[in-house]
């Protein structure tokens, strides 16, 4: 039972109660009216009780689903964080949404400080081309391989192989230092 349905039932019960009260003021047989009023009140209270039980059941199911979602999210983050390769999820404009530990180590920046930062700030050469490619891949949900020169914080620049794929306006980046990428191919 929805909250709207419960509201309608309560409004209907209140309207019936008001009608019975008006009739009681003008009715010649108060005992008959009292019996009818009590029966209506009993019906209304039973409807409210049933609705309350349904709401409790629905809330319990929602709490169970929330718990299951938390477990699934925890599993996702454990898997995401334990990936040995640097993995970054960005918006089409390269703003970082998610980053794993390996990527944080690659950029020499804590994960929490990378969130919200543009990935493009780490690009050493041809940032405009980098951003144009990012936007194109995000827009057409394609996949590309790039070679990009990055400058981690307080470290020397390095060349990485980036496997970039777009989906629903976001980008998934797998970054490997070029020497490691060449060795694995």
Secondary structure as UniProt FT lines:
FT   HELIX           3..26
FT   HELIX           30..82
FT   STRAND          86..91
FT   TURN            92..93
FT   STRAND          95..99
FT   HELIX           101..107
FT   HELIX           111..114
FT   TURN            115..116
FT   HELIX           119..122
FT   HELIX           127..140
FT   STRAND          143..150
FT   TURN            153..154
FT   STRAND          158..167
FT   TURN            168..169
FT   STRAND          170..177
FT   HELIX           178..184
//
